Amino acid sequence: MERPTYGYSADDASQPQDQPVCPRHPDRVSYVRCKRCDRPACPDCQRPTSVGVLCVDCARDVERQQAQTRPRNALGGRMGPQTPIVTYTIMALCVLAYAGQALSGGLVEQWAMFAPFRAIAMPWTFLTSGFLHGGILHLALNMWALYVCGQYLERTMGRARFAAVYLVSILAGHTAVLMLTDPLSQSWYSGTVGASGGVFGLFAAMFVVNRKLGGQVAQILVLIGLNLAVTFLNPGISWQGHLGGLVMGGALTATMFALRPKLSPVADRASIARRSAFVHAAVIGAGVLVCVLLVIVRVAMVSAIA
């Protein structure tokens, strides 16, 4: 019985036969074969796995198959670890910023606090002011609300979407302060601090998420109502920032749910996830653009008055 040989003929060892070559690189001889398709694979096309070496094509097929069965969150994103890292990071930044306020003698507020009269000259304050607080009680209340909402929403929405909704809600809150503050009043020259705009955005996001997923919404409505009542009854609280964050957080979350690509039994789940990420990134970008346009319009109106 004849045995096949790769390098030399059995009849004449001096006559080479066809050697196994990599399909992607025909000029490279390879005696390593893919465990899945049994084709030769050169070192550049080898992908080590727990079951042996795969060629690059089979490795991609396996990755696509795994992506098809990978669990997704409510908005189509990848399910991550249970630890709410983004929530903890935001909380840590707020605590560090408050420590800086206490130790800097007003320097942190001078450079990071939002005030309508200098909003255009210091645009970064639209976000940085959301990490400052007016006192330890103010910080504690906001961090508790962020902790409670963040644990749930970060897992449900995914880290990137959760962080985007929170930050754009802060941006929208300070945009609302700029839009709704009288430039002829003393409030135009007063600063606003606090994560409340982002927290109110998360309140609205929780309402939308629970409503879409069939959960209880009555308690969330009561929570929003009580916080709005405190906001409007206390003259020392920036109701504009709370209202702006609430509207933006709800609008972004509702739009992301409405534009989420539909999944059919024969659909490519990985492709749907990529399309969902692209659409939701566009929604977030649109929210930021709305804030920028409102700021431009407001600045033009104030300039005309002046």
N, C-alpha and C positions, 0 to 999 in steps of 0.2 A: 504493500500500500504506500502510495507516494505521500509525502508530507510537504506542505507548502513552505517555502522559505522566503524571507523578506529581502535578504541582501544578495544571495548568490544562488545560481541554478544548481540542482542536485547533479546534473550531468556534467557541468563544467564550472568549477568554482571560480574561474577567472572571468565569467560572463555575468555581470550584475543584472538582476531583474529590477522591475519597478519597486521602489522603496515606498513605504507609507509616508505620505506628506500631509501637511496641514491643509484642509480645504480653503482656509482663508489666506494662507501663505504657501503656495505650491512650491516655492523654492526652499522650504524648510522641511527636513526629514524629522519625523517624530514617531517614537515607538510607544508614547503614552496615549492611551485611548480614553475617550469620554465614557464614563460609567453608564450613561443614559442612552446614547446613540451609537457608541462604539466607533466613532470616527476619530482619526488621529488629531491631536491638538498640540501645537507648539507651545513653548513656555508663555508666549504673549497671549495665547488664547485659552490657557488653562485657568480654571477657577476652582481652588480647593474647597471642598465642602465636608460635612461630617460623614457623608457616604462615599467619599472618594472624589476624584477629579472630574469636573464637568467641563465641557467646552463652553465658550462664551454664549453660543446660541441657546444651548440647553439651560444654562444658568439663568438667562433672561426669561425663558419660558417658565421655569420654576418660580422665579420671582413674580411673574404675572399671575400665575396660579395662586400663589400665596396672597397676593394683593386682592384677588377676587374673593377670598374667604376672610380677609382681615376685618374685624369688627369696626364699625363706624359710629360716630356720635350722631346726635340729632340733626346736625347741620351738614353731615356728610364728611366731616374731617376724621383724621386718624385718632383712634382711642389711645390716649397716652397713659402714663402711670397715674395712680390714684392721688399722689401727693400734689396739692395745688401750688406748684412752684411759682407761677406768676403772681398769685395772690400773696404768698409769703414775701416775694421780692418787693412788691409794691408797698406792703406794710413795713418792711425793713427800710426802704428808702424814705418813707414818711417819718419813721422814728429817727433816722439819721439826720434828716432835714430839720426836725424839731430840736435835736441836740445842737445842730449848727446854729439855729436861731438863739438858743439859750447861751451859747458860748461866744457868739460873734459880736455881740453888742449892737445888733441891728443891721449888720453888714449883709447878712443873708436876705433879710427882707428888702433891703435897698436894691439888690440885684435880681431877686427872684420873685418878688411880689407883684401881682397884676394890679394896675390902676388904669382906668380908662384914658386919662389925659396923656399917658406915656406909652400906650399900648403899641403904637406903630414904631416908636423909637426902640422899644424893648419887646419884640414879638415873642421871644422865648418864654416870657412870663405867662402867656396863654396856657402853657403846660406846667411850668415849674411852680407856679403859685398853687397848683393842685396838690403839691406835696408839703406845703407849709400849713401850720395851724396856729390858732390864736390862743391856745392854752392846753394844758394837760387833759382837761375834760373834753374839749373839742377833739383832740387827737384820739382819746380813748373811745369816744362814741363812734367816730368815723372808722376806726380800725376794727371795732366790733362788728359794725355793719358790713364792712368789706370782708371780714373773715367769714361771716355767715353766708353772704351772697356768693363770695368768690369760690368757696369749696364746692358749691353746687354747680354754678355756671361754668367754671373752668372745665369740669369734667363733661358737662352737657354740651357746651359749645366748642370746646377745644381751646388750647392755650392761645393760639394766634388770634382767633376771633374774639375771645374774651378780652385779651389785652387791648385789641383795637377798639372794641366798643367802649371800654373804660376810658381810654385816653381821648378818643374823639368826643366822648361825653364831657370830659373836662374842658376840652377845647370849645365845645358848644356852649358850656356854661359861662365861660368868660366872654364868648362872643355875644351871648344874650345880655351880659352886664354892660358891654359896650353899646349894644343896640338900644337898651331900655333905660339907660341912665341919662338924666337931663344934663347936657353939657354946661348949663348955667347954674347948676346946683353944686353944693359942696361935695356931694357924692362922686362927682366927676373926678375929684382929686383924692378920693379915699381908696385905699387898697382893699382887696378881697383875697382871702386865703382859705384853704381847706379842700379836702377831697370830696366834699359833698356833691359837687356836680357829677363826678364820676360815680359816686355811690347811688345817686338818684337815677343815673343811667342804668345801673345794675338793677335797681328796683323795677324799672320799666322792662328791662330784658327778662327778669324773672317772671313777670306777668305774661309776657308774650310766649316764653318757652313753655310755661305750665299750661297755658291755654292751648297751644299747638299740640302738646303731648297728652292732653286730656287730664291734667292734674288740677288740684284745687287752686283757685285764684282769689277766693273771697278774702283769705287772710292777707294776701299780698295787697289787695285793694285797700284793706283797712290800714295796713302799714303805710302805704303811700299817702292815704288820706290824712292820717295822724301827723306824718312828717310835713305834709304841705300846710296843715293847720298851724303847726308850731312855726313853720317858716314865715307865714304871712302875719301871724300874731306877734312875732318878736321883731321889733324894728331894727335890731342889731344884726339880723341875718340877711344875707343877700338872696332874696327870693328870685332874682333874675337868674343867678347861677344855678339854683336848684331846678327851676323850671326849664332852663335851656338843656341841662343834662338829662332831665326826665324825658323831654320830647325827643332828643337825639338818640338816646339809648333805646327807646321804644321803636323809633322809626327805623334805625339800622337793623335791629333784630327782626322786626316784622318783614322788612324788605328781603333780608337774607333767607328767611323761611319761604317767602313768596317766590323768590327766584331760584330756589334750590332745584337743580336738575332732578327730574323724576327717574326712579330706578325701576326697570322692568326685569322680569325673570331672566331674560337673555342678554341683558345689558352688560357691558364691560365695566365692572365696579371700579377698577382703577382709573379708567378714563372718565367715569362720572365724577370721581373724587377730584381729579385734576380740574375738570370743568367747574365743579362747585367752588374750588379754591380760587380760580380765576374770577368767577362771577362775584364772589363775596369780597375779594380784594377790590373789584371795581365799585362795589357798594360802599365800602369803607372810603375809598378815594373820593367818591361822590359826596359823602358826608363832609369830608375835609374841604372839598371845593366849595360847597355851600357856605361853610363858615368863612372861608377866605373872601368869597364874593360879598357876603353880608358885611364883613369888616371894611372892604373897599367902599361899598355904598355908604356906610355910616361915616367913614372918614370924609368922603366927598360932601355929605350933608353938613357935617360939623364945620368943614372948611368954608362952605357957603354961608353959614350963619356968622362965622367969624369975619 
